[in-house]
Amino acid sequence: GVLSLGTPGVGKTTLGKELALRAGMTYINVGDMAKEGHLYEGFDEEYDCPILDEDRVIDELEDKMNEGGVIVDYHGCDFFPERWFHIVFVLRTENSFLYDRLESRGYKGKKLQDNIQCEIFQTLYEEAVLSYKEEIVHQLPSNTPEDLERNLDHIMEWIEQWMKDNN
């Protein structure tokens, strides 16, 4: 499995869907999956968003992950089983780009500020390095369409190499 990580607005979904097409893999957006299956355990008033039920998300994903060939897209990673992922990509976006993207999605106040802070402090990269072997965690810049193309090529090369090494 491949894990695509990053603050909301960095381009995980665009990358994940395109990668799944090119690699013939299954794309799973954990946020969408939770919405469809109501995999929540309450509501966070401060952030104006539902609280993910992590155990139910893992139950829901387990069979698919065991089959393999899955790209998972989410903005957190510390609750996924380590064995699920062979590579973890953390997308990074410059704050000015990120600010505009989040604002255009209707983020404001604390939610907007905290997501920008999360990016500034590399929170998700650090979480990824603590949750997985450091050598499988890769940071990729995600500011422009050119970055997207480069990232797709880079990940495809990695997937092809992994297939060769493991089959």
C-alpha positions, -999 to 999 in steps of 0.1 A, spaced: 0 0 0 9 36 -6 0 64 19 -5 99 7 -3 124 36 -5 161 41 -24 191 55 -58 196 38 -53 216 6 -19 202 -4 -31 182 -34 -34 146 -20 -67 138 -37 -55 150 -72 -23 131 -68 -40 100 -54 -67 97 -81 -42 102 -109 -17 78 -94 -44 51 -91 -53 55 -128 -17 53 -139 -7 24 -116 -39 4 -118 -43 7 -81 -74 14 -59 -77 49 -45 -93 54 -11 -99 88 4 -104 81 42 -124 113 47 -149 104 20 -151 68 32 -159 80 67 -186 103 54 -202 76 34 -201 50 62 -207 75 90 -175 63 107 -176 90 134 -177 90 172 -189 126 178 -185 161 166 -157 186 174 -174 220 180 -141 239 180 -131 227 146 -166 224 132 -160 189 120 -169 153 129 -145 131 149 -132 100 131 -138 66 147 -103 52 140 -111 16 150 -140 15 125 -119 30 98 -93 3 103 -119 -25 103 -134 -10 71 -100 -9 53 -84 -42 66 -96 -65 38 -87 -41 10 -53 -34 25 -46 -72 27 -54 -75 -10 -28 -48 -17 -25 -23 -45 -42 5 -25 -34 42 -23 -47 57 9 -52 95 12 -56 111 47 -42 140 68 -31 118 97 -13 85 100 -5 76 136 -34 51 139 -28 30 107 -11 -4 112 26 0 101 24 -32 80 -1 -16 56 23 7 39 54 2 19 59 38 11 46 71 26 45 104 7 40 136 26 30 165 3 42 199 13 29 233 1 42 268 6 20 287 30 8 314 6 -5 287 -18 -20 267 10 -37 298 25 -54 306 -8 -65 270 -14 -80 266 21 -97 300 20 -113 291 -13 -126 259 4 -143 280 31 -118 274 59 -116 303 83 -107 313 118 -91 286 140 -94 259 114 -76 279 88 -49 291 112 -43 256 127 -39 240 93 -14 266 82 5 261 116 4 223 110 22 229 76 47 254 90 58 230 118 59 200 95 36 182 120 25 155 96 60 148 83 72 143 119 41 121 127 50 100 96 87 96 106 76 85 141 50 61 128 70 44 100 106 36 91 122 68 81 135 54 48 100 49 35 88 84 42 93 109 14 84 146 13 73 160 -20 67 197 -30 31 203 -41 28 239 -52 24 238 -90 10 216 -118 46 209 -127 52 196 -92 22 173 -96 36 158 -128 71 153 -113 56 137 -82 35 113 -103 66 103 -124 87 98 -92 61 77 -75 55 56 -106 92 48 -108 92 38 -72 61 15 -77 77 -2 -107 110 -7 -88 91 -21 -58 72 -46 -81 105 -58 -96 121 -62 -62 92 -80 -47 79 -103 -74 
